[in-house]
Amino acid sequence: MISRREFLKTAILAGAAATLPGCLHEGHVPKDGLFPAAPNFHTSPPASVMISGGTITRNGKFTDAVRAAHRLHYGERKKILLVLHATEPDRRDLDERKLQELFADDGFSSVSLHHWEGDEALEQIRRAEAFFVGGGETFLLLRTLIETGQLGLIRERVLAGVPYNGSSAGSNVAGPVIGTTNDFPVVDVPTRTSLGIFPAVVNPHHPTVTDGDYSGRVNKVRIYTRLNPAETVMGIGNGAVARLHQGRVTIEVGPAFYYHHGEHHPLPEGFSPELTALVKA
């Protein structure tokens, strides 16, 4: 006989073990890295994905470079579905109003997905002309997308040609996994695997070379890529914009940085052969 306390402890441990990947049941990690995510990049000829490093406004307006990138990216699609799951729920109405004002300056109308739930929310995604996924808490954003069933549907719509635009946390979830988020894990997520519509893991708010915390960030991301050798990371600074369109990745506005297996170098503005090679692969 065992005590009730020992029984409950055993049951909890057994339940936790059941949620682990098969390789961990056997007491070891895969040979190709430390808990690497499965390959998770999805693209198509019409897929168009824009990401920014965050802090895309100045003096209460989108920066001129970001406004130009929006006009290029969205084109004639003037209705934008805002996905604000990264924001704390009681702030979403306020954030929606701010973004509506910002987009209205350039002739776009926008509405936030948080006004709908369940099948109604999924229907809004199916009907969307374009997406903007905002910043905030990356782990909260990813978990909500998974729990609501919206993750796969947004990916499906992007592959069908609906433009995706993400900032900060919205950039993080565009990559194959969330791995260099800068965020605290404020909620648990069942997996780091995310939308996988941009070919590199994203590190937003990346410092510029002259910033005091530049070397510290470089060291952290280099360690990440050495421990996850199958992954490539793109660091992207505040106000910077990168875009995947027609199978090519361009740095529309810098700064941006390339990391792979400990290697690191800046990415100049314009066509990026390093990131485009990931798309072709």
Secondary structure, 3 states (H helix, E strand, C coil): CCCHHHHHHHHHHHHHHHCCCHHHHCCCCCCCCCCCCCCCCCCCCCCEEEEECCCCEECCEECHHHHHHHHHHHCCCCEEEEECCCCCHHHHHHHHHHHHHHHHCCCCEEEEHHHCCHHHHHHHHHHCCCEEECCCCHHHHHHHHHHCCHHHHHHHHHHCCCCEEEECHHHHCCCCECCCCCCCCCCCCCCCECCCCCCCEEECCCCCCCCCCHHHHHHHHHHHHHHCCCCEEEEECCCCEEEEECCEEEEEECCEEEEECCEEEEECCEECHHHHHHHHC
